[in-house]
Amino acid sequence: MSRTRISAIIPTMNRPALLEQALASIRRVEGPDLEVEIIVSDNEPSTDVEAITHAFHGAYVRATTPGPGAARNAGALAATSEYLTFLDDDDLWLPTHVRTHLKLLEAHPRLAAVIGQNVGVDMSLKNVGPPHPMSLLDPADMFRSLLAVVPQIGSVVVRHSAWNAVGPFDESLLAAEDWDWFLRLALRCRVVFITVPCIMHRSRPFSRAEDPIIEMYRRYTLHVFWLNVRRAGLARLPPHVTVRMWLRRVGYFAGKFLVSAQVHASNDDHEAARRAFGLAARASALHTVWQLIRSASLRRAAWEAFFDSPTPQS
């Protein structure tokens, strides 16, 4: 039996315990037919991380530029396999990852990359939702599909040659750099999507500390959206399509902040709830007002946040 060799690039920064779980999940996927070259790219050099990497027989690389994109780029430069994969240090590979991707790539030499699904889990690995994306994306226009639905970088297997053709992650982007890379890939290369769960993707709980991170992602995401709309041009993205996808993006972030506001209100942290409502309105006043009209529980949270008292009973 021939053994396929792939490279798995894991950016990390001061999370040795989570990194150890991530690397263990990669090694569990290996078998007589599959060998994985592990490359850990460290954004904050640590002897603990280096020791964990070597314990899993991986290569340790120091990333000299801040940001996940720079860390992945440093890892990709060190990779020696025909195929590249990625995994964030707080996520885990599932046993179903990689092999279906590789079968397709080996059967179709002109195919550049295969994207699978991620399964959302909380920090204790409890499932919090169905696999995402839930349905097949349009293989005839993967760029438009990926502009509407953001995959997770850990769910892709890409040819090393395609990586070289598309270019590295944009290191000026401290968030949404993976989405930008997916869109550039889809503009230049043939990409397909498969409904195979590939990774467990951890979601952090809503908190005061998390809201500024979501806001940072919002700003970078919207920048990446318009950057790639310009790259695609009007011939590929008519105005009505662009507006619809823009509304989906801003609505997503408004929804995140509204959920956060409800969590803060339920914890009697009215100041944080008010701030989250404000961030929701900044993301999309239209979506925020519409959700307030539709949801009695959201209106109750808003009343408590802004008037600092329980909602009066009718």
Secondary structure, DSSP 8 states (H G I E B T S, - for coil): ---EEEEEEEEESS-HHHHHHHHHHHHHH-BTTEEEEEEEEESS--HHHHHHHHHTT-EEEE--SSSHHHHHHHHHHH--SSEEEE--TT-EE-TTSSHHHHHHHHH-TT--EEEEEEEEE-TT--EEEEEES-S---GGGHHHHHHHS---GGGEEEEHHHHHHH----TT-SSSHHHHHHHHHHHHS-EEEEEEEEEEEE-----TTHHHHHHHHHHHHHHHHHHHHHHH-TTTS-HHHHHHHHHHHHHHHHHHHHHHHHHHHHTT-HHHHHHHHHHHHHH-HHHHHHHHHH-HHHHHHHHHHHHSS-----
